[in-house]
Amino acid sequence: MKTIELKVARIGNSRGIRLPATVLRRYRIGDSVIMEEMTEGILLRPAGPLIEKLSWEDTAREMAAAREDWSEWEATSADGLEEIPWESRSTHRVAERKSRYAVKARSAGKK
């Protein structure tokens, strides 16, 4: 999702922002929104009932009721993934940069 900077406009004694029409359509925002104050900032969401997410048990129950064909799933066990060494022996992490400061080894004769 892209970041858009919105201008705060004076509306009587209050202030407000205008949301782009594409955003209003995408999130199905009508006449009102719900504002939640969070530690990261504010969250605006459409007014109305929240769509409740299914628990893992409910998801499994619905998958079983759908009677989907999972026979091809067994073919993935022949792909050899269990033979790949998932534990890397390398101590270098991809996301970390190497330090600019090299550790110099001390010589035995100098103190």
C-alpha positions in Angstrom: 0.0 0.0 0.0 1.2 3.4 -0.8 1.6 6.3 1.6 -0.3 9.5 0.9 0.2 12.8 2.8 -3.2 14.4 3.5 -3.6 18.1 4.4 -5.4 19.0 7.6 -8.1 21.6 6.8 -10.1 23.9 9.1 -13.7 22.9 9.4 -15.4 25.4 11.7 -13.8 25.1 15.2 -12.4 21.6 14.3 -10.0 20.3 11.8 -10.4 17.5 9.3 -8.9 15.6 6.4 -10.4 14.6 3.0 -10.0 11.0 2.0 -9.6 10.2 -1.7 -12.6 8.7 -3.4 -10.7 5.6 -4.4 -9.9 4.9 -0.7 -13.6 5.4 0.3 -14.7 2.9 -2.4 -11.9 0.4 -1.6 -12.8 0.3 2.1 -16.5 0.8 1.6 -16.7 3.9 3.8 -20.1 5.6 3.8 -21.3 8.4 6.0 -19.2 7.6 9.1 -16.0 5.9 10.2 -14.7 4.5 13.5 -11.5 6.1 14.9 -9.3 4.0 17.2 -6.4 5.6 19.0 -3.4 3.3 19.1 0.2 3.6 20.2 1.3 3.7 16.6 -1.2 6.4 15.6 -4.8 6.4 14.7 -6.8 3.8 12.8 -9.9 4.7 10.7 -12.2 1.9 9.7 -15.7 1.7 8.2 -18.5 1.9 10.7 -20.6 -1.3 11.1 -20.1 -4.8 12.3 -16.6 -6.2 12.3 -16.0 -9.3 10.2 -15.2 -11.9 12.8 -12.2 -14.1 12.0 -12.4 -17.9 12.3 -10.4 -19.8 14.9 -8.2 -22.6 13.8 -10.8 -25.1 14.9 -13.6 -23.4 12.9 -11.3 -23.2 9.9 -10.5 -26.9 10.1 -14.2 -27.7 10.5 -15.2 -25.6 7.5 -12.4 -27.2 5.4 -13.7 -30.7 6.4 -17.3 -29.7 5.5 -16.2 -28.4 2.1 -14.9 -31.9 1.3 -12.0 -30.6 -0.8 -9.8 -33.0 -2.6 -6.4 -33.0 -0.9 -5.0 -36.1 -2.7 -2.5 -34.0 -4.6 -1.1 -32.7 -1.3 0.6 -36.1 -0.8 2.6 -35.5 -3.9 4.5 -32.7 -2.1 6.0 -35.3 0.3 8.1 -36.5 -2.7 9.6 -33.2 -3.4 12.7 -33.8 -1.2 12.2 -30.9 1.1 12.9 -33.1 4.2 16.4 -33.7 2.8 17.3 -30.0 2.8 19.4 -28.9 5.8 17.2 -26.2 7.2 19.6 -25.4 10.0 22.4 -23.3 8.6 25.9 -23.7 9.9 26.8 -20.2 8.8 27.0 -17.7 11.6 26.6 -14.8 9.2 23.0 -13.5 9.0 21.7 -12.1 5.8 19.8 -9.2 7.3 22.8 -8.0 9.3 25.5 -5.8 7.9 29.1 -6.6 8.5 30.7 -4.4 11.1 33.0 -1.6 9.7 35.2 -2.2 12.7 37.4 -5.2 12.5 38.5 -7.0 15.6 42.3 -6.9 15.7 44.0 -10.0 17.1 46.5 -9.2 19.9 49.9 -10.5 19.4 51.4 -12.7 22.2 54.5 -10.5 22.7 52.7 -7.1 23.1 50.6 -6.0 26.1 
